[in-house]
Amino acid sequence: MWNHRKSPSRIEKRFEFEEYQEISIFLKKIEETCKEKNIYPNISFGKNFVSVSIFLDSEEIPSNEKDFSIRLDNYFLEK
């Protein structure tokens, strides 16, 4: 589940991985989705995690950002 934060308005999630190679594949899928959706979140990663924060222009989560977050969830489930 994505966390919705209010100050500043954003949604964020941390994805945990067992192997670093899985992170590389996941980041590539994020890159492709960023280009397709024209959304460029803040991303950080380490040995076993990827954190994604999508900053919003309002308190509501726009449909494009909702779709983006659902895609990332699905990519993570496919691993």
QUIBEL-V296113 format. One line per field, one symbol per residue. ss: DSSP state (H for helix, E for strand, L for the rest). A space follows every 10 residues. Layout:
# QUIBEL-V296113
ss = ???
This chain:
# QUIBEL-V296113
ss = LLEEEELLEE EEEEEELLLH HHHHHHHHHH HHHHHHHLLL LEEEELLLEE EEEEELLLLL LLHHHHHHHH HHHHHHHHL
